[in-house]
Amino acid sequence: MTVKFDTVKILKDELMDNFNTYLHFHDACGGQYFSFDEVPSDEVLKHAENFFRNMNYKIQISDDKLSFYIKEKINA
């Protein structure tokens, strides 16, 4: 699954404005993923999950909670 940078920018801005948390966006041949400099709060992760759920996507958060990627499209 891939998303456009305009969409990612909305999430990045929301996380910075609401939680003072910087989200890194990695876009390479192998796919897209997102990462944080430090472990974010549960509220930040929930916001990211809800953001993508609203677009019918499910994310997979790493065990250490420092990164995530879009796992699959949710059938609406």
PDB file of N, H, CA, C and O in Angstrom:
ATOM      1  N   MET A   1       0.831  -1.171   0.000  1.00  0.00           N
ATOM      2  CA  MET A   1       0.000   0.000   0.000  1.00  0.00           C
ATOM      3  C   MET A   1       0.886   1.249   0.000  1.00  0.00           C
ATOM      4  O   MET A   1       1.884   1.318   0.717  1.00  0.00           O
ATOM      5  N   THR A   2       0.511   2.206  -0.798  1.00  0.00           N
ATOM      6  H   THR A   2      -0.300   2.149  -1.380  1.00  0.00           H
ATOM      7  CA  THR A   2       1.244   3.463  -0.818  1.00  0.00           C
ATOM      8  C   THR A   2       0.264   4.629  -0.686  1.00  0.00           C
ATOM      9  O   THR A   2      -0.890   4.553  -1.108  1.00  0.00           O
ATOM     10  N   VAL A   3       0.761   5.698  -0.091  1.00  0.00           N
ATOM     11  H   VAL A   3       1.699   5.759   0.251  1.00  0.00           H
ATOM     12  CA  VAL A   3      -0.028   6.917   0.038  1.00  0.00           C
ATOM     13  C   VAL A   3       0.783   8.081  -0.508  1.00  0.00           C
ATOM     14  O   VAL A   3       2.013   8.043  -0.529  1.00  0.00           O
ATOM     15  N   LYS A   4       0.081   9.112  -0.948  1.00  0.00           N
ATOM     16  H   LYS A   4      -0.918   9.143  -0.931  1.00  0.00           H
ATOM     17  CA  LYS A   4       0.750  10.296  -1.483  1.00  0.00           C
ATOM     18  C   LYS A   4       1.297  11.154  -0.349  1.00  0.00           C
ATOM     19  O   LYS A   4       0.783  11.143   0.770  1.00  0.00           O
ATOM     20  N   PHE A   5       2.358  11.901  -0.672  1.00  0.00           N
ATOM     21  H   PHE A   5       2.775  11.910  -1.581  1.00  0.00           H
ATOM     22  CA  PHE A   5       2.981  12.725   0.356  1.00  0.00           C
ATOM     23  C   PHE A   5       2.015  13.773   0.903  1.00  0.00           C
ATOM     24  O   PHE A   5       2.101  14.116   2.082  1.00  0.00           O
ATOM     25  N   ASP A   6       1.103  14.288   0.089  1.00  0.00           N
ATOM     26  H   ASP A   6       1.033  14.009  -0.869  1.00  0.00           H
ATOM     27  CA  ASP A   6       0.126  15.274   0.580  1.00  0.00           C
ATOM     28  C   ASP A   6      -0.676  14.700   1.747  1.00  0.00           C
ATOM     29  O   ASP A   6      -0.970  15.407   2.711  1.00  0.00           O
ATOM     30  N   THR A   7      -1.021  13.439   1.658  1.00  0.00           N
ATOM     31  H   THR A   7      -0.782  12.865   0.875  1.00  0.00           H
ATOM     32  CA  THR A   7      -1.761  12.774   2.723  1.00  0.00           C
ATOM     33  C   THR A   7      -0.878  12.592   3.953  1.00  0.00           C
ATOM     34  O   THR A   7      -1.312  12.837   5.078  1.00  0.00           O
ATOM     35  N   VAL A   8       0.352  12.166   3.733  1.00  0.00           N
ATOM     36  H   VAL A   8       0.705  11.967   2.818  1.00  0.00           H
ATOM     37  CA  VAL A   8       1.297  11.978   4.827  1.00  0.00           C
ATOM     38  C   VAL A   8       1.548  13.305   5.544  1.00  0.00           C
ATOM     39  O   VAL A   8       1.666  13.343   6.768  1.00  0.00           O
ATOM     40  N   LYS A   9       1.626  14.378   4.784  1.00  0.00           N
ATOM     41  H   LYS A   9       1.529  14.348   3.789  1.00  0.00           H
ATOM     42  CA  LYS A   9       1.881  15.707   5.370  1.00  0.00           C
ATOM     43  C   LYS A   9       0.780  16.093   6.349  1.00  0.00           C
ATOM     44  O   LYS A   9       1.055  16.713   7.376  1.00  0.00           O
ATOM     45  N   ILE A  10      -0.454  15.736   6.045  1.00  0.00           N
ATOM     46  H   ILE A  10      -0.677  15.232   5.211  1.00  0.00           H
ATOM     47  CA  ILE A  10      -1.559  16.025   6.964  1.00  0.00           C
ATOM     48  C   ILE A  10      -1.323  15.318   8.298  1.00  0.00           C
ATOM     49  O   ILE A  10      -1.450  15.935   9.356  1.00  0.00           O
ATOM     50  N   LEU A  11      -0.977  14.026   8.255  1.00  0.00           N
ATOM     51  H   LEU A  11      -0.874  13.525   7.395  1.00  0.00           H
ATOM     52  CA  LEU A  11      -0.713  13.279   9.481  1.00  0.00           C
ATOM     53  C   LEU A  11       0.494  13.849  10.214  1.00  0.00           C
ATOM     54  O   LEU A  11       0.450  14.033  11.430  1.00  0.00           O
ATOM     55  N   LYS A  12       1.567  14.129   9.489  1.00  0.00           N
ATOM     56  H   LYS A  12       1.603  13.980   8.501  1.00  0.00           H
ATOM     57  CA  LYS A  12       2.760  14.696  10.119  1.00  0.00           C
ATOM     58  C   LYS A  12       2.420  15.989  10.861  1.00  0.00           C
ATOM     59  O   LYS A  12       2.859  16.192  11.993  1.00  0.00           O
ATOM     60  N   ASP A  13       1.647  16.854  10.226  1.00  0.00           N
ATOM     61  H   ASP A  13       1.291  16.689   9.307  1.00  0.00           H
ATOM     62  CA  ASP A  13       1.262  18.131  10.850  1.00  0.00           C
ATOM     63  C   ASP A  13       0.376  17.907  12.069  1.00  0.00           C
ATOM     64  O   ASP A  13       0.554  18.563  13.095  1.00  0.00           O
ATOM     65  N   GLU A  14      -0.572  16.989  11.963  1.00  0.00           N
ATOM     66  H   GLU A  14      -0.717  16.457  11.129  1.00  0.00           H
ATOM     67  CA  GLU A  14      -1.451  16.703  13.101  1.00  0.00           C
ATOM     68  C   GLU A  14      -0.657  16.195  14.301  1.00  0.00           C
ATOM     69  O   GLU A  14      -0.897  16.624  15.429  1.00  0.00           O
ATOM     70  N   LEU A  15       0.281  15.288  14.065  1.00  0.00           N
ATOM     71  H   LEU A  15       0.476  14.940  13.148  1.00  0.00           H
ATOM     72  CA  LEU A  15       1.077  14.756  15.169  1.00  0.00           C
ATOM     73  C   LEU A  15       1.964  15.819  15.793  1.00  0.00           C
ATOM     74  O   LEU A  15       2.150  15.838  17.010  1.00  0.00           O
ATOM     75  N   MET A  16       2.509  16.697  14.979  1.00  0.00           N
ATOM     76  H   MET A  16       2.358  16.683  13.990  1.00  0.00           H
ATOM     77  CA  MET A  16       3.349  17.765  15.523  1.00  0.00           C
ATOM     78  C   MET A  16       2.496  18.780  16.286  1.00  0.00           C
ATOM     79  O   MET A  16       2.841  19.169  17.402  1.00  0.00           O
ATOM     80  N   ASP A  17       1.401  19.202  15.693  1.00  0.00           N
ATOM     81  H   ASP A  17       1.121  18.886  14.786  1.00  0.00           H
ATOM     82  CA  ASP A  17       0.553  20.224  16.308  1.00  0.00           C
ATOM     83  C   ASP A  17      -0.126  19.738  17.583  1.00  0.00           C
ATOM     84  O   ASP A  17      -0.217  20.482  18.560  1.00  0.00           O
ATOM     85  N   ASN A  18      -0.598  18.506  17.581  1.00  0.00           N
ATOM     86  H   ASN A  18      -0.524  17.902  16.788  1.00  0.00           H
ATOM     87  CA  ASN A  18      -1.380  18.002  18.708  1.00  0.00           C
ATOM     88  C   ASN A  18      -0.573  17.276  19.780  1.00  0.00           C
ATOM     89  O   ASN A  18      -0.973  17.235  20.943  1.00  0.00           O
ATOM     90  N   PHE A  19       0.571  16.699  19.383  1.00  0.00           N
ATOM     91  H   PHE A  19       0.896  16.732  18.438  1.00  0.00           H
ATOM     92  CA  PHE A  19       1.333  15.874  20.316  1.00  0.00           C
ATOM     93  C   PHE A  19       2.815  16.246  20.398  1.00  0.00           C
ATOM     94  O   PHE A  19       3.575  15.624  21.141  1.00  0.00           O
ATOM     95  N   ASN A  20       3.224  17.267  19.629  1.00  0.00           N
ATOM     96  H   ASN A  20       2.607  17.772  19.026  1.00  0.00           H
ATOM     97  CA  ASN A  20       4.634  17.664  19.567  1.00  0.00           C
ATOM     98  C   ASN A  20       5.531  16.457  19.259  1.00  0.00           C
ATOM     99  O   ASN A  20       6.585  16.271  19.867  1.00  0.00           O
ATOM    100  N   THR A  21       5.078  15.648  18.296  1.00  0.00           N
ATOM    101  H   THR A  21       4.222  15.799  17.802  1.00  0.00           H
ATOM    102  CA  THR A  21       5.802  14.438  17.908  1.00  0.00           C
ATOM    103  C   THR A  21       6.109  14.491  16.420  1.00  0.00           C
ATOM    104  O   THR A  21       5.219  14.699  15.595  1.00  0.00           O
ATOM    105  N   TYR A  22       7.392  14.297  16.086  1.00  0.00           N
ATOM    106  H   TYR A  22       8.115  14.128  16.756  1.00  0.00           H
ATOM    107  CA  TYR A  22       7.809  14.328  14.685  1.00  0.00           C
ATOM    108  C   TYR A  22       7.712  12.919  14.095  1.00  0.00           C
ATOM    109  O   TYR A  22       8.204  11.950  14.673  1.00  0.00           O
ATOM    110  N   LEU A  23       7.073  12.833  12.942  1.00  0.00           N
ATOM    111  H   LEU A  23       6.673  13.620  12.472  1.00  0.00           H
ATOM    112  CA  LEU A  23       6.931  11.566  12.226  1.00  0.00           C
ATOM    113  C   LEU A  23       7.809  11.599  10.984  1.00  0.00           C
ATOM    114  O   LEU A  23       7.697  12.510  10.164  1.00  0.00           O
ATOM    115  N   HIS A  24       8.687  10.604  10.846  1.00  0.00           N
ATOM    116  H   HIS A  24       8.778   9.864  11.513  1.00  0.00           H
ATOM    117  CA  HIS A  24       9.512  10.461   9.647  1.00  0.00           C
ATOM    118  C   HIS A  24       8.747   9.614   8.635  1.00  0.00           C
ATOM    119  O   HIS A  24       8.062   8.658   8.999  1.00  0.00           O
ATOM    120  N   PHE A  25       8.873   9.977   7.372  1.00  0.00           N
ATOM    121  H   PHE A  25       9.429  10.753   7.076  1.00  0.00           H
ATOM    122  CA  PHE A  25       8.236   9.229   6.286  1.00  0.00           C
ATOM    123  C   PHE A  25       9.334   8.713   5.370  1.00  0.00           C
ATOM    124  O   PHE A  25      10.141   9.491   4.862  1.00  0.00           O
ATOM    125  N   HIS A  26       9.366   7.403   5.158  1.00  0.00           N
ATOM    126  H   HIS A  26       8.711   6.770   5.570  1.00  0.00           H
ATOM    127  CA  HIS A  26      10.378   6.761   4.331  1.00  0.00           C
ATOM    128  C   HIS A  26       9.686   6.166   3.103  1.00  0.00           C
ATOM    129  O   HIS A  26       8.780   5.340   3.220  1.00  0.00           O
ATOM    130  N   ASP A  27      10.129   6.599   1.941  1.00  0.00           N
ATOM    131  H   ASP A  27      10.865   7.270   1.847  1.00  0.00           H
ATOM    132  CA  ASP A  27       9.518   6.159   0.688  1.00  0.00           C
ATOM    133  C   ASP A  27      10.638   5.687  -0.227  1.00  0.00           C
ATOM    134  O   ASP A  27      11.404   6.494  -0.755  1.00  0.00           O
ATOM    135  N   ALA A  28      10.726   4.369  -0.412  1.00  0.00           N
ATOM    136  H   ALA A  28      10.103   3.714   0.017  1.00  0.00           H
ATOM    137  CA  ALA A  28      11.801   3.797  -1.223  1.00  0.00           C
ATOM    138  C   ALA A  28      11.224   2.685  -2.093  1.00  0.00           C
ATOM    139  O   ALA A  28      10.037   2.368  -2.011  1.00  0.00           O
ATOM    140  N   CYS A  29      12.060   2.113  -2.909  1.00  0.00           N
ATOM    141  H   CYS A  29      13.024   2.370  -2.976  1.00  0.00           H
ATOM    142  CA  CYS A  29      11.624   1.055  -3.818  1.00  0.00           C
ATOM    143  C   CYS A  29      10.955  -0.105  -3.083  1.00  0.00           C
ATOM    144  O   CYS A  29      10.031  -0.724  -3.610  1.00  0.00           O
ATOM    145  N   GLY A  30      11.413  -0.396  -1.882  1.00  0.00           N
ATOM    146  H   GLY A  30      12.164   0.107  -1.454  1.00  0.00           H
ATOM    147  CA  GLY A  30      10.862  -1.507  -1.112  1.00  0.00           C
ATOM    148  C   GLY A  30       9.516  -1.205  -0.483  1.00  0.00           C
ATOM    149  O   GLY A  30       8.866  -2.111   0.039  1.00  0.00           O
ATOM    150  N   GLY A  31       9.083   0.043  -0.520  1.00  0.00           N
ATOM    151  H   GLY A  31       9.611   0.779  -0.944  1.00  0.00           H
ATOM    152  CA  GLY A  31       7.799   0.425   0.061  1.00  0.00           C
ATOM    153  C   GLY A  31       7.919   1.641   0.951  1.00  0.00           C
ATOM    154  O   GLY A  31       8.977   2.262   1.043  1.00  0.00           O
ATOM    155  N   GLN A  32       6.839   1.965   1.594  1.00  0.00           N
ATOM    156  H   GLN A  32       5.979   1.460   1.519  1.00  0.00           H
ATOM    157  CA  GLN A  32       6.772   3.112   2.478  1.00  0.00           C
ATOM    158  C   GLN A  32       6.662   2.637   3.925  1.00  0.00           C
ATOM    159  O   GLN A  32       6.029   1.625   4.225  1.00  0.00           O
ATOM    160  N   TYR A  33       7.302   3.405   4.811  1.00  0.00           N
ATOM    161  H   TYR A  33       7.816   4.227   4.567  1.00  0.00           H
ATOM    162  CA  TYR A  33       7.089   3.166   6.229  1.00  0.00           C
ATOM    163  C   TYR A  33       7.317   4.474   6.974  1.00  0.00           C
ATOM    164  O   TYR A  33       7.820   5.451   6.418  1.00  0.00           O
ATOM    165  N   PHE A  34       6.938   4.466   8.234  1.00  0.00           N
ATOM    166  H   PHE A  34       6.529   3.673   8.686  1.00  0.00           H
ATOM    167  CA  PHE A  34       6.958   5.659   9.061  1.00  0.00           C
ATOM    168  C   PHE A  34       7.736   5.337  10.332  1.00  0.00           C
ATOM    169  O   PHE A  34       7.708   4.203  10.810  1.00  0.00           O
ATOM    170  N   SER A  35       8.435   6.341  10.883  1.00  0.00           N
ATOM    171  H   SER A  35       8.458   7.263  10.495  1.00  0.00           H
ATOM    172  CA  SER A  35       9.180   6.079  12.108  1.00  0.00           C
ATOM    173  C   SER A  35       9.214   7.311  12.998  1.00  0.00           C
ATOM    174  O   SER A  35       8.967   8.433  12.557  1.00  0.00           O
ATOM    175  N   PHE A  36       9.529   7.064  14.269  1.00  0.00           N
ATOM    176  H   PHE A  36       9.730   6.153  14.627  1.00  0.00           H
ATOM    177  CA  PHE A  36       9.642   8.099  15.287  1.00  0.00           C
ATOM    178  C   PHE A  36      11.055   8.086  15.850  1.00  0.00           C
ATOM    179  O   PHE A  36      11.736   7.062  15.797  1.00  0.00           O
ATOM    180  N   ASP A  37      11.501   9.219  16.390  1.00  0.00           N
ATOM    181  H   ASP A  37      10.947  10.051  16.433  1.00  0.00           H
ATOM    182  CA  ASP A  37      12.820   9.302  17.014  1.00  0.00           C
ATOM    183  C   ASP A  37      12.842   8.620  18.379  1.00  0.00           C
ATOM    184  O   ASP A  37      13.865   8.083  18.805  1.00  0.00           O
ATOM    185  N   GLU A  38      11.706   8.651  19.049  1.00  0.00           N
ATOM    186  H   GLU A  38      10.875   9.087  18.703  1.00  0.00           H
ATOM    187  CA  GLU A  38      11.587   7.991  20.345  1.00  0.00           C
ATOM    188  C   GLU A  38      10.193   7.368  20.425  1.00  0.00           C
ATOM    189  O   GLU A  38       9.307   7.701  19.638  1.00  0.00           O
ATOM    190  N   VAL A  39      10.015   6.479  21.367  1.00  0.00           N
ATOM    191  H   VAL A  39      10.735   6.209  22.007  1.00  0.00           H
ATOM    192  CA  VAL A  39       8.737   5.787  21.488  1.00  0.00           C
ATOM    193  C   VAL A  39       7.635   6.815  21.763  1.00  0.00           C
ATOM    194  O   VAL A  39       7.709   7.559  22.741  1.00  0.00           O
ATOM    195  N   PRO A  40       6.629   6.855  20.914  1.00  0.00           N
ATOM    196  CA  PRO A  40       5.550   7.819  21.097  1.00  0.00           C
ATOM    197  C   PRO A  40       4.536   7.334  22.140  1.00  0.00           C
ATOM    198  O   PRO A  40       4.536   6.169  22.536  1.00  0.00           O
ATOM    199  N   SER A  41       3.690   8.243  22.565  1.00  0.00           N
ATOM    200  H   SER A  41       3.690   9.190  22.243  1.00  0.00           H
ATOM    201  CA  SER A  41       2.626   7.884  23.502  1.00  0.00           C
ATOM    202  C   SER A  41       1.605   6.990  22.795  1.00  0.00           C
ATOM    203  O   SER A  41       1.544   6.935  21.567  1.00  0.00           O
ATOM    204  N   ASP A  42       0.820   6.305  23.592  1.00  0.00           N
ATOM    205  H   ASP A  42       0.869   6.349  24.590  1.00  0.00           H
ATOM    206  CA  ASP A  42      -0.248   5.482  23.032  1.00  0.00           C
ATOM    207  C   ASP A  42      -1.241   6.342  22.263  1.00  0.00           C
ATOM    208  O   ASP A  42      -1.826   5.882  21.282  1.00  0.00           O
ATOM    209  N   GLU A  43      -1.439   7.592  22.698  1.00  0.00           N
ATOM    210  H   GLU A  43      -0.963   7.965  23.494  1.00  0.00           H
ATOM    211  CA  GLU A  43      -2.360   8.500  22.016  1.00  0.00           C
ATOM    212  C   GLU A  43      -1.881   8.810  20.598  1.00  0.00           C
ATOM    213  O   GLU A  43      -2.690   8.911  19.676  1.00  0.00           O
ATOM    214  N   VAL A  44      -0.572   8.959  20.425  1.00  0.00           N
ATOM    215  H   VAL A  44       0.085   8.876  21.174  1.00  0.00           H
ATOM    216  CA  VAL A  44      -0.005   9.218  19.098  1.00  0.00           C
ATOM    217  C   VAL A  44      -0.255   8.017  18.190  1.00  0.00           C
ATOM    218  O   VAL A  44      -0.688   8.174  17.048  1.00  0.00           O
ATOM    219  N   LEU A  45       0.014   6.839  18.694  1.00  0.00           N
ATOM    220  H   LEU A  45       0.365   6.712  19.622  1.00  0.00           H
ATOM    221  CA  LEU A  45      -0.189   5.632  17.889  1.00  0.00           C
ATOM    222  C   LEU A  45      -1.663   5.442  17.557  1.00  0.00           C
ATOM    223  O   LEU A  45      -1.996   5.053  16.438  1.00  0.00           O
ATOM    224  N   LYS A  46      -2.539   5.708  18.501  1.00  0.00           N
ATOM    225  H   LYS A  46      -2.268   6.024  19.410  1.00  0.00           H
ATOM    226  CA  LYS A  46      -3.977   5.591  18.258  1.00  0.00           C
ATOM    227  C   LYS A  46      -4.414   6.604  17.202  1.00  0.00           C
ATOM    228  O   LYS A  46      -5.249   6.293  16.353  1.00  0.00           O
ATOM    229  N   HIS A  47      -3.853   7.814  17.252  1.00  0.00           N
ATOM    230  H   HIS A  47      -3.175   8.066  17.942  1.00  0.00           H
ATOM    231  CA  HIS A  47      -4.186   8.831  16.253  1.00  0.00           C
ATOM    232  C   HIS A  47      -3.773   8.358  14.855  1.00  0.00           C
ATOM    233  O   HIS A  47      -4.529   8.511  13.896  1.00  0.00           O
ATOM    234  N   ALA A  48      -2.578   7.788  14.747  1.00  0.00           N
ATOM    235  H   ALA A  48      -1.963   7.664  15.527  1.00  0.00           H
ATOM    236  CA  ALA A  48      -2.099   7.277  13.450  1.00  0.00           C
ATOM    237  C   ALA A  48      -3.005   6.143  12.966  1.00  0.00           C
ATOM    238  O   ALA A  48      -3.360   6.091  11.788  1.00  0.00           O
ATOM    239  N   GLU A  49      -3.379   5.237  13.869  1.00  0.00           N
ATOM    240  H   GLU A  49      -3.090   5.280  14.826  1.00  0.00           H
ATOM    241  CA  GLU A  49      -4.277   4.140  13.491  1.00  0.00           C
ATOM    242  C   GLU A  49      -5.610   4.680  12.984  1.00  0.00           C
ATOM    243  O   GLU A  49      -6.114   4.232  11.953  1.00  0.00           O
ATOM    244  N   ASN A  50      -6.175   5.631  13.699  1.00  0.00           N
ATOM    245  H   ASN A  50      -5.766   5.995  14.536  1.00  0.00           H
ATOM    246  CA  ASN A  50      -7.468   6.203  13.304  1.00  0.00           C
ATOM    247  C   ASN A  50      -7.373   6.989  12.002  1.00  0.00           C
ATOM    248  O   ASN A  50      -8.290   6.953  11.181  1.00  0.00           O
ATOM    249  N   PHE A  51      -6.266   7.698  11.815  1.00  0.00           N
ATOM    250  H   PHE A  51      -5.521   7.728  12.482  1.00  0.00           H
ATOM    251  CA  PHE A  51      -6.046   8.467  10.592  1.00  0.00           C
ATOM    252  C   PHE A  51      -6.137   7.546   9.380  1.00  0.00           C
ATOM    253  O   PHE A  51      -6.848   7.841   8.419  1.00  0.00           O
ATOM    254  N   PHE A  52      -5.418   6.435   9.431  1.00  0.00           N
ATOM    255  H   PHE A  52      -4.841   6.196  10.211  1.00  0.00           H
ATOM    256  CA  PHE A  52      -5.423   5.506   8.299  1.00  0.00           C
ATOM    257  C   PHE A  52      -6.714   4.696   8.228  1.00  0.00           C
ATOM    258  O   PHE A  52      -7.164   4.357   7.133  1.00  0.00           O
ATOM    259  N   ARG A  53      -7.313   4.382   9.366  1.00  0.00           N
ATOM    260  H   ARG A  53      -6.948   4.658  10.255  1.00  0.00           H
ATOM    261  CA  ARG A  53      -8.588   3.669   9.364  1.00  0.00           C
ATOM    262  C   ARG A  53      -9.653   4.492   8.634  1.00  0.00           C
ATOM    263  O   ARG A  53     -10.498   3.938   7.931  1.00  0.00           O
ATOM    264  N   ASN A  54      -9.609   5.808   8.801  1.00  0.00           N
ATOM    265  H   ASN A  54      -8.922   6.259   9.372  1.00  0.00           H
ATOM    266  CA  ASN A  54     -10.560   6.691   8.111  1.00  0.00           C
ATOM    267  C   ASN A  54     -10.392   6.641   6.594  1.00  0.00           C
ATOM    268  O   ASN A  54     -11.299   7.027   5.856  1.00  0.00           O
ATOM    269  N   MET A  55      -9.242   6.170   6.126  1.00  0.00           N
ATOM    270  H   MET A  55      -8.505   5.856   6.725  1.00  0.00           H
ATOM    271  CA  MET A  55      -8.996   5.996   4.694  1.00  0.00           C
ATOM    272  C   MET A  55      -9.116   4.519   4.304  1.00  0.00           C
ATOM    273  O   MET A  55      -8.740   4.128   3.199  1.00  0.00           O
ATOM    274  N   ASN A  56      -9.645   3.705   5.226  1.00  0.00           N
ATOM    275  H   ASN A  56      -9.950   4.023   6.124  1.00  0.00           H
ATOM    276  CA  ASN A  56      -9.828   2.263   5.020  1.00  0.00           C
ATOM    277  C   ASN A  56      -8.515   1.491   4.916  1.00  0.00           C
ATOM    278  O   ASN A  56      -8.408   0.538   4.144  1.00  0.00           O
ATOM    279  N   TYR A  57      -7.520   1.905   5.695  1.00  0.00           N
ATOM    280  H   TYR A  57      -7.607   2.680   6.322  1.00  0.00           H
ATOM    281  CA  TYR A  57      -6.254   1.182   5.778  1.00  0.00           C
ATOM    282  C   TYR A  57      -6.004   0.744   7.213  1.00  0.00           C
ATOM    283  O   TYR A  57      -6.434   1.398   8.163  1.00  0.00           O
ATOM    284  N   LYS A  58      -5.309  -0.361   7.351  1.00  0.00           N
ATOM    285  H   LYS A  58      -4.959  -0.892   6.579  1.00  0.00           H
ATOM    286  CA  LYS A  58      -4.865  -0.839   8.661  1.00  0.00           C
ATOM    287  C   LYS A  58      -3.350  -0.727   8.705  1.00  0.00           C
ATOM    288  O   LYS A  58      -2.674  -1.058   7.731  1.00  0.00           O
ATOM    289  N   ILE A  59      -2.811  -0.263   9.831  1.00  0.00           N
ATOM    290  H   ILE A  59      -3.360   0.006  10.622  1.00  0.00           H
ATOM    291  CA  ILE A  59      -1.356  -0.164   9.958  1.00  0.00           C
ATOM    292  C   ILE A  59      -0.829  -1.267  10.865  1.00  0.00           C
ATOM    293  O   ILE A  59      -1.549  -1.800  11.710  1.00  0.00           O
ATOM    294  N   GLN A  60       0.441  -1.594  10.671  1.00  0.00           N
ATOM    295  H   GLN A  60       1.026  -1.160   9.985  1.00  0.00           H
ATOM    296  CA  GLN A  60       1.138  -2.558  11.518  1.00  0.00           C
ATOM    297  C   GLN A  60       2.225  -1.807  12.275  1.00  0.00           C
ATOM    298  O   GLN A  60       3.161  -1.279  11.675  1.00  0.00           O
ATOM    299  N   ILE A  61       2.095  -1.763  13.585  1.00  0.00           N
ATOM    300  H   ILE A  61       1.334  -2.192  14.073  1.00  0.00           H
ATOM    301  CA  ILE A  61       3.061  -1.067  14.433  1.00  0.00           C
ATOM    302  C   ILE A  61       4.109  -2.066  14.889  1.00  0.00           C
ATOM    303  O   ILE A  61       3.773  -3.185  15.277  1.00  0.00           O
ATOM    304  N   SER A  62       5.375  -1.672  14.844  1.00  0.00           N
ATOM    305  H   SER A  62       5.648  -0.763  14.529  1.00  0.00           H
ATOM    306  CA  SER A  62       6.458  -2.562  15.256  1.00  0.00           C
ATOM    307  C   SER A  62       6.376  -2.847  16.753  1.00  0.00           C
ATOM    308  O   SER A  62       5.757  -2.094  17.506  1.00  0.00           O
ATOM    309  N   ASP A  63       6.999  -3.926  17.170  1.00  0.00           N
ATOM    310  H   ASP A  63       7.502  -4.537  16.559  1.00  0.00           H
ATOM    311  CA  ASP A  63       6.989  -4.318  18.579  1.00  0.00           C
ATOM    312  C   ASP A  63       7.591  -3.241  19.484  1.00  0.00           C
ATOM    313  O   ASP A  63       7.145  -3.055  20.616  1.00  0.00           O
ATOM    314  N   ASP A  64       8.604  -2.537  18.980  1.00  0.00           N
ATOM    315  H   ASP A  64       8.966  -2.688  18.060  1.00  0.00           H
ATOM    316  CA  ASP A  64       9.234  -1.489  19.790  1.00  0.00           C
ATOM    317  C   ASP A  64       8.505  -0.152  19.693  1.00  0.00           C
ATOM    318  O   ASP A  64       8.897   0.818  20.341  1.00  0.00           O
ATOM    319  N   LYS A  65       7.453  -0.099  18.890  1.00  0.00           N
ATOM    320  H   LYS A  65       7.134  -0.887  18.364  1.00  0.00           H
ATOM    321  CA  LYS A  65       6.590   1.080  18.700  1.00  0.00           C
ATOM    322  C   LYS A  65       7.304   2.267  18.055  1.00  0.00           C
ATOM    323  O   LYS A  65       6.802   3.390  18.102  1.00  0.00           O
ATOM    324  N   LEU A  66       8.463   2.030  17.457  1.00  0.00           N
ATOM    325  H   LEU A  66       8.871   1.118  17.419  1.00  0.00           H
ATOM    326  CA  LEU A  66       9.217   3.116  16.821  1.00  0.00           C
ATOM    327  C   LEU A  66       8.913   3.270  15.341  1.00  0.00           C
ATOM    328  O   LEU A  66       9.366   4.230  14.717  1.00  0.00           O
ATOM    329  N   SER A  67       8.160   2.348  14.771  1.00  0.00           N
ATOM    330  H   SER A  67       7.793   1.568  15.278  1.00  0.00           H
ATOM    331  CA  SER A  67       7.845   2.450  13.353  1.00  0.00           C
ATOM    332  C   SER A  67       6.532   1.728  13.043  1.00  0.00           C
ATOM    333  O   SER A  67       6.033   0.930  13.835  1.00  0.00           O
ATOM    334  N   PHE A  68       5.995   2.038  11.868  1.00  0.00           N
ATOM    335  H   PHE A  68       6.401   2.687  11.224  1.00  0.00           H
ATOM    336  CA  PHE A  68       4.808   1.340  11.391  1.00  0.00           C
ATOM    337  C   PHE A  68       4.743   1.440   9.874  1.00  0.00           C
ATOM    338  O   PHE A  68       5.407   2.271   9.255  1.00  0.00           O
ATOM    339  N   TYR A  69       3.936   0.580   9.301  1.00  0.00           N
ATOM    340  H   TYR A  69       3.397  -0.096   9.804  1.00  0.00           H
ATOM    341  CA  TYR A  69       3.692   0.624   7.863  1.00  0.00           C
ATOM    342  C   TYR A  69       2.225   0.316   7.613  1.00  0.00           C
ATOM    343  O   TYR A  69       1.534  -0.208   8.486  1.00  0.00           O
ATOM    344  N   ILE A  70       1.757   0.644   6.420  1.00  0.00           N
ATOM    345  H   ILE A  70       2.319   1.070   5.711  1.00  0.00           H
ATOM    346  CA  ILE A  70       0.384   0.343   6.062  1.00  0.00           C
ATOM    347  C   ILE A  70       0.332  -1.126   5.682  1.00  0.00           C
ATOM    348  O   ILE A  70       0.986  -1.560   4.733  1.00  0.00           O
ATOM    349  N   LYS A  71      -0.446  -1.879   6.427  1.00  0.00           N
ATOM    350  H   LYS A  71      -0.977  -1.527   7.198  1.00  0.00           H
ATOM    351  CA  LYS A  71      -0.475  -3.332   6.253  1.00  0.00           C
ATOM    352  C   LYS A  71      -1.439  -3.776   5.163  1.00  0.00           C
ATOM    353  O   LYS A  71      -1.084  -4.582   4.303  1.00  0.00           O
ATOM    354  N   GLU A  72      -2.659  -3.248   5.198  1.00  0.00           N
ATOM    355  H   GLU A  72      -2.947  -2.592   5.896  1.00  0.00           H
ATOM    356  CA  GLU A  72      -3.662  -3.729   4.249  1.00  0.00           C
ATOM    357  C   GLU A  72      -4.807  -2.752   4.109  1.00  0.00           C
ATOM    358  O   GLU A  72      -5.014  -1.874   4.947  1.00  0.00           O
ATOM    359  N   LYS A  73      -5.535  -2.926   3.040  1.00  0.00           N
ATOM    360  H   LYS A  73      -5.367  -3.640   2.360  1.00  0.00           H
ATOM    361  CA  LYS A  73      -6.757  -2.171   2.795  1.00  0.00           C
ATOM    362  C   LYS A  73      -7.884  -2.875   3.535  1.00  0.00           C
ATOM    363  O   LYS A  73      -8.011  -4.097   3.470  1.00  0.00           O
ATOM    364  N   ILE A  74      -8.698  -2.102   4.234  1.00  0.00           N
ATOM    365  H   ILE A  74      -8.594  -1.108   4.287  1.00  0.00           H
ATOM    366  CA  ILE A  74      -9.853  -2.645   4.946  1.00  0.00           C
ATOM    367  C   ILE A  74     -11.037  -2.594   3.999  1.00  0.00           C
ATOM    368  O   ILE A  74     -11.303  -1.559   3.387  1.00  0.00           O
ATOM    369  N   ASN A  75     -11.734  -3.681   3.878  1.00  0.00           N
ATOM    370  H   ASN A  75     -11.518  -4.521   4.375  1.00  0.00           H
ATOM    371  CA  ASN A  75     -12.935  -3.699   3.028  1.00  0.00           C
ATOM    372  C   ASN A  75     -14.028  -2.897   3.707  1.00  0.00           C
ATOM    373  O   ASN A  75     -14.418  -3.180   4.839  1.00  0.00           O
ATOM    374  N   ALA A  76     -14.517  -1.890   2.996  1.00  0.00           N
ATOM    375  H   ALA A  76     -14.200  -1.659   2.075  1.00  0.00           H
ATOM    376  CA  ALA A  76     -15.561  -1.031   3.569  1.00  0.00           C
ATOM    377  C   ALA A  76     -16.929  -1.518   3.202  1.00  0.00           C
ATOM    378  O   ALA A  76     -17.926  -0.915   3.599  1.00  0.00           O
TER     379      ALA A  76
END
